[in-house]
Amino acid sequence: MRRQLGVGLLTKIARNGGLMNSLLPKSAYPSSILKPDWSRFHHQRCLSEYSTLSRSNLWKLCSSNGGRGAIRNGGLPSSLLARRVFSSALLQGRSKFHAAMGNRRLFSSFSLDHRRRRGSFFRRFTADGVVLGLVATNVAVFILWKVADVSFMRKNFMISVDHILSGRLHTLITSAFSHRDGFHLFSNMIGLYFFGTSIAQTFGPQYLLKLYLVGALTGSIFYLVYQAFIAPSIYRDDLRGVSHSRLPALGASAATTAIMLLDIFLYPKRIVLFELILPVPAALVGVFIIGRDIMRVVQGDREFSGSAHLGGVAVATVAWLQKRKGRFGRF
C-alpha cells in the first residue's frame, strides 16, 4: 500500500511540472503561459533560509555556478557542501565570540586588578598606624601654631561662618586637626588613642578614619548652623558688638566625641577611667558627655563649642544604629 501511494504521488508530481510546481500554489504564477524563474526563486529562498550566513557563504550556497558542489536543477546542495558552509560560518561566529569574550575578560581583569591594588593599599593600614597617624597629624598642626604665621593659621585652620562664605571650605576638616592649647590637645588625643584603638580593632582602621573625618565634618556643620541661625537670635549682647559669623573655632573634639560615644554605645558596661582617675561604667561617661555639651549650648557656647560636640554625638548615634541593623562594618 505504501509503495503504490509513493508511485502515484511521483507520477502526479511529474505530470504537474516537477517538484517545485507541486510545492508552489497556482496563484504564485502571473500567467499559466509564463514559466517561473526557478533560479531566482531558489536564490531568494536560500537568502531567507540562510540569512545568518555571511554574503560569501550565501553566494557559494545559493548561486548556480558558485564553486564546487553547485546547486543542480533547483535542488538543495549536497550534504558535504552544506556541512562545509555551516562549519565555516560556525567557526567565524566562534572566533568573534572568543574575541568578544577576550575583551570582556581583559576589561574585567583590569577592574579586578584595580580593586585589588586599591584594597591592598588600604590593607596596609593597621589599627595602631591609623590611631598614631591621627595623633601625629594633630601634634604637627599644634607645632605649626608655634612656628608659622598666625594669620595664615587662623585663615586655614579655624572654622567660622565668614571663612566658609569667603570660600575656605577646607577649614571644615583642617580645623578638626588644629589645637592652640596644650591641655586641649592632650585631652582630645587621650580619648582618641584609647577609644580609637578599640574602634579600629573592632571595625578596622579604615572605619576609624572615616568615623574621624565624618565626625569632624558634621561637628563643623553643627557649629556653623548654630552660629549662623541660633546664636544671633538668642545671645545678642554677649559678644560686645562682634558678629557671631566671625567667631572662630578649632579642635578635634567633635571627631573624638564621635569615636568615644560609639565605643560607649557598643560597650556600655565596660569600665573606663573617668578623668584618668575614677573607674566607672562607660554608660555614665556617655551620659556625662552628652549632658555637658547640652548645657554648653544652652549657655551660649562661650568657651567650648557644645554644638560641635553634639555633631559628633549625632554621628556616633547613626553609626550605632547601623550596627544594630546588621550593617556591621559600614558607615
Buried (B, 14 or more C-beta within 10 A) or exposed (E): EEEEEEEEEEEEBEEEEEEBBEEEEEEEEEEEEEEBEBEEBBBEEBBEEBEEBBEEBBBBBBBEEBEEBBBEEBEEBBEEBBEBBBEBBEEEEEEEEEEEEEEEEEEEEEEEEEEEEEEEEEEEBBBBEBBBBBBEEBBEBBEBBEEEEEEEBBBBBBBBBBBBEEEBEEBBBBBBBBBBEEEBBEBBBBBBBBBBBBBBBBBBBBBBBBBBBBBBBBBBBBBBBBBBEBBBEEBEEEBEEEEBBEBBBBBBBBBBBBBBBBBBBBBBEEEBEBEEEEEEBBBBBBEEBBEEBBEBBEEBBEEBBBBBBBBBBBBBBBBBEBBEEEEEEEB
